[in-house]
Amino acid sequence: MRQIINISLPESMAKYVNNAVKKGRFASKSEFFRHLLREQSENDLYKELKKDQKEFKKGNGILLHTLKDLR
């Protein structure tokens, strides 16, 4: 199910979004923002993985041998 979210943008940002859509980079304004949210989500996951790698290298991780070890 989709949910409508309204946002308010400064004129310069609104023009940027409109231009990106007009140039065909995105099918719609909604797709522009969905793209940004996907990128942010991937960036958050990347940062978390990097943090976990550092913790694992410090010896603060748990080595899992099977999926059952997650429990």
The first five atom37 places (N, CA, C, CB, O) and aatype in JSON, in Angstrom:
{
  "aatype": [12, 1, 5, 9, 9, 2, 9, 15, 10, 14, 6, 15, 12, 0, 11, 18, 19, 2, 2, 0, 19, 11, 11, 7, 1, 13, 0, 15, 11, 15, 6, 13, 13, 1, 8, 10, 10, 1, 6, 5, 15, 6, 2, 3, 10, 18, 11, 6, 10, 11, 11, 3, 5, 11, 6, 13, 11, 11, 7, 2, 7, 9, 10, 10, 8, 16, 10, 11, 3, 10, 1],
  "atom_mask": [
    [1, 1, 1, 1, 1],
    [1, 1, 1, 1, 1],
    [1, 1, 1, 1, 1],
    [1, 1, 1, 1, 1],
    [1, 1, 1, 1, 1],
    [1, 1, 1, 1, 1],
    [1, 1, 1, 1, 1],
    [1, 1, 1, 1, 1],
    [1, 1, 1, 1, 1],
    [1, 1, 1, 1, 1],
    [1, 1, 1, 1, 1],
    [1, 1, 1, 1, 1],
    [1, 1, 1, 1, 1],
    [1, 1, 1, 1, 1],
    [1, 1, 1, 1, 1],
    [1, 1, 1, 1, 1],
    [1, 1, 1, 1, 1],
    [1, 1, 1, 1, 1],
    [1, 1, 1, 1, 1],
    [1, 1, 1, 1, 1],
    [1, 1, 1, 1, 1],
    [1, 1, 1, 1, 1],
    [1, 1, 1, 1, 1],
    [1, 1, 1, 0, 1],
    [1, 1, 1, 1, 1],
    [1, 1, 1, 1, 1],
    [1, 1, 1, 1, 1],
    [1, 1, 1, 1, 1],
    [1, 1, 1, 1, 1],
    [1, 1, 1, 1, 1],
    [1, 1, 1, 1, 1],
    [1, 1, 1, 1, 1],
    [1, 1, 1, 1, 1],
    [1, 1, 1, 1, 1],
    [1, 1, 1, 1, 1],
    [1, 1, 1, 1, 1],
    [1, 1, 1, 1, 1],
    [1, 1, 1, 1, 1],
    [1, 1, 1, 1, 1],
    [1, 1, 1, 1, 1],
    [1, 1, 1, 1, 1],
    [1, 1, 1, 1, 1],
    [1, 1, 1, 1, 1],
    [1, 1, 1, 1, 1],
    [1, 1, 1, 1, 1],
    [1, 1, 1, 1, 1],
    [1, 1, 1, 1, 1],
    [1, 1, 1, 1, 1],
    [1, 1, 1, 1, 1],
    [1, 1, 1, 1, 1],
    [1, 1, 1, 1, 1],
    [1, 1, 1, 1, 1],
    [1, 1, 1, 1, 1],
    [1, 1, 1, 1, 1],
    [1, 1, 1, 1, 1],
    [1, 1, 1, 1, 1],
    [1, 1, 1, 1, 1],
    [1, 1, 1, 1, 1],
    [1, 1, 1, 0, 1],
    [1, 1, 1, 1, 1],
    [1, 1, 1, 0, 1],
    [1, 1, 1, 1, 1],
    [1, 1, 1, 1, 1],
    [1, 1, 1, 1, 1],
    [1, 1, 1, 1, 1],
    [1, 1, 1, 1, 1],
    [1, 1, 1, 1, 1],
    [1, 1, 1, 1, 1],
    [1, 1, 1, 1, 1],
    [1, 1, 1, 1, 1],
    [1, 1, 1, 1, 1]
  ],
  "atom_positions": [
    [[0.84, -1.17, 0.0], [0.0, 0.0, 0.0], [0.89, 1.24, 0.0], [-0.95, 0.0, 1.21], [1.87, 1.31, 0.74]],
    [[0.55, 2.19, -0.8], [1.32, 3.43, -0.89], [0.74, 4.48, 0.05], [1.34, 3.96, -2.33], [-0.45, 4.49, 0.35]],
    [[1.61, 5.34, 0.5], [1.21, 6.44, 1.37], [1.72, 7.74, 0.76], [1.74, 6.26, 2.82], [2.87, 7.82, 0.34]],
    [[0.87, 8.74, 0.72], [1.27, 10.03, 0.18], [1.92, 10.85, 1.28], [0.06, 10.77, -0.42], [1.38, 10.98, 2.38]],
    [[3.07, 11.41, 0.96], [3.8, 12.28, 1.88], [4.06, 13.59, 1.14], [5.14, 11.62, 2.38], [4.67, 13.58, 0.07]],
    [[3.62, 14.68, 1.69], [3.85, 15.99, 1.08], [5.07, 16.63, 1.73], [2.6, 16.9, 1.23], [5.24, 16.56, 2.95]],
    [[5.91, 17.27, 0.91], [7.06, 17.98, 1.45], [7.09, 19.38, 0.87], [8.37, 17.23, 1.14], [6.54, 19.65, -0.2]],
    [[7.73, 20.26, 1.59], [7.9, 21.64, 1.15], [9.38, 21.84, 0.84], [7.4, 22.67, 2.24], [10.25, 21.52, 1.65]],
    [[9.66, 22.39, -0.35], [11.05, 22.61, -0.76], [11.26, 24.07, -1.1], [11.41, 21.72, -1.97], [10.34, 24.74, -1.57]],
    [[12.47, 24.57, -0.87], [12.8, 25.9, -1.38], [12.71, 25.87, -2.91], [14.24, 26.34, -0.91], [12.85, 24.82, -3.53]],
    [[12.47, 27.02, -3.5], [12.29, 27.1, -4.95], [13.45, 26.49, -5.72], [12.1, 28.54, -5.36], [13.23, 25.8, -6.72]],
    [[14.67, 26.73, -5.28], [15.83, 26.21, -6.01], [15.84, 24.68, -6.01], [17.14, 26.73, -5.39], [16.19, 24.07, -7.02]],
    [[15.46, 24.07, -4.92], [15.42, 22.61, -4.86], [14.28, 22.06, -5.72], [15.28, 22.13, -3.41], [14.44, 21.05, -6.39]],
    [[13.14, 22.73, -5.68], [12.01, 22.31, -6.5], [12.38, 22.37, -7.98], [10.77, 23.19, -6.22], [12.03, 21.47, -8.75]],
    [[13.08, 23.42, -8.39], [13.52, 23.54, -9.78], [14.47, 22.4, -10.14], [14.2, 24.9, -10.02], [14.39, 21.85, -11.23]],
    [[15.35, 22.06, -9.23], [16.3, 20.97, -9.46], [15.55, 19.66, -9.72], [17.26, 20.82, -8.27], [15.87, 18.94, -10.67]],
    [[14.57, 19.37, -8.88], [13.78, 18.15, -9.04], [13.03, 18.17, -10.36], [12.79, 17.98, -7.86], [13.05, 17.2, -11.12]],
    [[12.37, 19.29, -10.65], [11.62, 19.42, -11.9], [12.52, 19.25, -13.11], [10.92, 20.76, -11.95], [12.13, 18.58, -14.08]],
    [[13.7, 19.83, -13.09], [14.64, 19.71, -14.21], [15.11, 18.27, -14.39], [15.85, 20.63, -13.98], [15.25, 17.8, -15.52]],
    [[15.35, 17.58, -13.29], [15.79, 16.18, -13.38], [14.71, 15.33, -14.04], [16.13, 15.63, -11.97], [15.0, 14.43, -14.82]],
    [[13.46, 15.62, -13.72], [12.35, 14.88, -14.33], [12.21, 15.27, -15.8], [11.03, 15.15, -13.56], [12.03, 14.4, -16.65]],
    [[12.28, 16.56, -16.09], [12.14, 17.03, -17.48], [13.23, 16.46, -18.38], [12.18, 18.55, -17.52], [12.98, 16.15, -19.54]],
    [[14.44, 16.32, -17.85], [15.57, 15.79, -18.63], [15.48, 14.27, -18.8], [16.88, 16.15, -17.96], [16.3, 13.68, -19.5]],
    [[14.49, 13.66, -18.17], [14.3, 12.22, -18.33], [15.12, 11.37, -17.39], [0.0, 0.0, 0.0], [15.14, 10.14, -17.54]],
    [[15.78, 11.98, -16.43], [16.57, 11.18, -15.48], [15.65, 10.35, -14.58], [17.46, 12.09, -14.62], [16.05, 9.29, -14.08]],
    [[14.42, 10.85, -14.37], [13.45, 10.16, -13.54], [12.09, 10.26, -14.21], [13.4, 10.76, -12.1], [11.8, 11.24, -14.91]],
    [[11.26, 9.25, -14.0], [9.94, 9.23, -14.64], [8.98, 10.22, -13.99], [9.36, 7.83, -14.59], [8.03, 10.68, -14.62]],
    [[9.23, 10.54, -12.73], [8.33, 11.43, -12.0], [9.06, 12.02, -10.79], [7.04, 10.68, -11.55], [10.16, 11.59, -10.45]],
    [[8.44, 13.0, -10.16], [9.01, 13.56, -8.94], [9.06, 12.49, -7.85], [8.17, 14.78, -8.46], [10.01, 12.43, -7.07]],
    [[8.02, 11.66, -7.81], [8.01, 10.58, -6.81], [9.19, 9.64, -7.01], [6.7, 9.79, -6.87], [9.83, 9.23, -6.04]],
    [[9.48, 9.3, -8.27], [10.6, 8.41, -8.54], [11.93, 9.05, -8.15], [10.63, 8.02, -10.03], [12.84, 8.36, -7.69]],
    [[12.04, 10.37, -8.32], [13.24, 11.1, -7.88], [13.47, 10.86, -6.38], [13.1, 12.62, -8.18], [14.58, 10.52, -5.97]],
    [[12.42, 11.04, -5.58], [12.58, 10.89, -4.14], [12.72, 9.43, -3.71], [11.41, 11.52, -3.42], [13.42, 9.14, -2.74]],
    [[12.07, 8.51, -4.42], [12.28, 7.09, -4.12], [13.74, 6.71, -4.35], [11.34, 6.2, -4.98], [14.33, 5.96, -3.58]],
    [[14.32, 7.26, -5.44], [15.73, 7.0, -5.74], [16.63, 7.51, -4.59], [16.13, 7.69, -7.08], [17.54, 6.81, -4.15]],
    [[16.35, 8.73, -4.12], [17.14, 9.28, -3.02], [17.03, 8.41, -1.76], [16.7, 10.71, -2.71], [18.01, 8.18, -1.06]],
    [[15.82, 7.95, -1.48], [15.61, 7.12, -0.29], [16.33, 5.77, -0.42], [14.12, 6.89, -0.06], [16.88, 5.26, 0.56]],
    [[16.31, 5.19, -1.62], [17.05, 3.94, -1.83], [18.54, 4.16, -1.61], [16.79, 3.38, -3.25], [19.2, 3.35, -0.96]],
    [[19.06, 5.25, -2.16], [20.49, 5.54, -1.99], [20.84, 5.74, -0.52], [20.89, 6.78, -2.79], [21.86, 5.24, -0.05]],
    [[20.0, 6.45, 0.21], [20.25, 6.7, 1.62], [20.22, 5.39, 2.41], [19.22, 7.68, 2.19], [21.05, 5.17, 3.3]],
    [[19.27, 4.54, 2.08], [19.17, 3.24, 2.75], [20.42, 2.4, 2.49], [17.91, 2.49, 2.27], [20.95, 1.77, 3.41]],
    [[20.89, 2.39, 1.24], [22.11, 1.65, 0.91], [23.32, 2.24, 1.62], [22.34, 1.65, -0.61], [24.18, 1.51, 2.09]],
    [[23.37, 3.56, 1.71], [24.47, 4.23, 2.39], [24.48, 3.88, 3.87], [24.37, 5.75, 2.2], [25.53, 3.63, 4.45]],
    [[23.3, 3.87, 4.49], [23.2, 3.5, 5.9], [23.68, 2.07, 6.13], [21.75, 3.66, 6.4], [24.4, 1.79, 7.08]],
    [[23.27, 1.17, 5.24], [23.68, -0.23, 5.35], [25.2, -0.35, 5.19], [22.96, -1.1, 4.3], [25.84, -1.09, 5.93]],
    [[25.76, 0.36, 4.22], [27.2, 0.34, 4.0], [27.95, 0.8, 5.25], [27.58, 1.23, 2.8], [28.92, 0.16, 5.67]],
    [[27.51, 1.9, 5.84], [28.15, 2.41, 7.05], [28.08, 1.4, 8.19], [27.51, 3.73, 7.49], [29.04, 1.22, 8.93]],
    [[26.93, 0.75, 8.32], [26.77, -0.24, 9.38], [27.69, -1.44, 9.15], [25.31, -0.71, 9.46], [28.29, -1.96, 10.09]],
    [[27.81, -1.86, 7.9], [28.71, -2.98, 7.59], [30.16, -2.61, 7.87], [28.55, -3.4, 6.14], [30.91, -3.43, 8.42]],
    [[30.57, -1.4, 7.5], [31.94, -0.96, 7.78], [32.2, -0.93, 9.28], [32.19, 0.43, 7.16], [33.27, -1.34, 9.74]],
    [[31.24, -0.44, 10.04], [31.37, -0.39, 11.5], [31.49, -1.8, 12.06], [30.16, 0.34, 12.14], [32.33, -2.06, 12.93]],
    [[30.66, -2.71, 11.56], [30.71, -4.1, 12.03], [32.04, -4.76, 11.67], [29.55, -4.9, 11.45], [32.57, -5.56, 12.44]],
    [[32.58, -4.44, 10.49], [33.88, -5.0, 10.1], [34.97, -4.55, 11.06], [34.24, -4.57, 8.66], [35.83, -5.34, 11.45]],
    [[34.93, -3.27, 11.45], [35.93, -2.76, 12.4], [35.81, -3.47, 13.74], [35.77, -1.24, 12.59], [36.82, -3.84, 14.34]],
    [[34.56, -3.67, 14.2], [34.34, -4.36, 15.48], [34.83, -5.8, 15.39], [32.85, -4.31, 15.87], [35.42, -6.32, 16.34]],
    [[34.57, -6.45, 14.27], [35.0, -7.83, 14.09], [36.52, -7.92, 14.11], [34.45, -8.4, 12.78], [37.09, -8.84, 14.72]],
    [[37.2, -6.97, 13.45], [38.67, -6.97, 13.44], [39.24, -6.75, 14.83], [39.19, -5.89, 12.49], [40.33, -7.23, 15.14]],
    [[38.49, -6.03, 15.68], [38.93, -5.81, 17.06], [38.71, -7.05, 17.92], [38.2, -4.63, 17.67], [39.15, -7.11, 19.07]],
    [[38.02, -8.04, 17.36], [37.75, -9.26, 18.12], [36.41, -9.2, 18.83], [0.0, 0.0, 0.0], [36.13, -10.04, 19.69]],
    [[35.58, -8.24, 18.49], [34.29, -8.09, 19.16], [33.15, -8.73, 18.37], [33.99, -6.63, 19.38], [31.98, -8.47, 18.65]],
    [[33.48, -9.56, 17.41], [32.45, -10.2, 16.59], [32.25, -11.64, 16.98], [0.0, 0.0, 0.0], [33.01, -12.21, 17.76]],
    [[31.21, -12.21, 16.44], [30.91, -13.62, 16.65], [30.95, -14.3, 15.29], [29.52, -13.83, 17.37], [30.28, -13.86, 14.36]],
    [[31.72, -15.36, 15.16], [31.81, -16.1, 13.92], [30.66, -17.11, 13.87], [33.19, -16.82, 13.79], [30.54, -17.97, 14.74]],
    [[29.83, -16.99, 12.85], [28.7, -17.89, 12.68], [29.07, -18.99, 11.7], [27.44, -17.12, 12.19], [29.61, -18.73, 10.63]],
    [[28.79, -20.22, 12.08], [29.09, -21.35, 11.22], [27.86, -21.78, 10.42], [29.62, -22.52, 12.04], [27.98, -22.28, 9.3]],
    [[26.69, -21.58, 10.99], [25.43, -21.91, 10.32], [24.41, -20.83, 10.68], [24.91, -23.34, 10.73], [24.65, -20.01, 11.56]],
    [[23.28, -20.86, 9.98], [22.21, -19.91, 10.3], [21.63, -20.15, 11.68], [21.11, -20.0, 9.26], [21.08, -19.22, 12.3]],
    [[21.73, -21.37, 12.18], [21.23, -21.69, 13.52], [21.98, -20.89, 14.58], [21.37, -23.19, 13.8], [21.44, -20.64, 15.66]],
    [[23.22, -20.48, 14.28], [24.01, -19.71, 15.24], [23.45, -18.31, 15.47], [25.43, -19.6, 14.75], [23.83, -17.65, 16.43]],
    [[22.54, -17.85, 14.6], [21.94, -16.54, 14.78], [20.98, -16.51, 15.96], [21.2, -16.13, 13.51], [20.69, -15.44, 16.5]],
    [[20.49, -17.65, 16.37], [19.51, -17.72, 17.47], [20.13, -17.59, 18.79], [18.76, -18.97, 17.44], [19.43, -17.63, 19.81]]
  ]
}
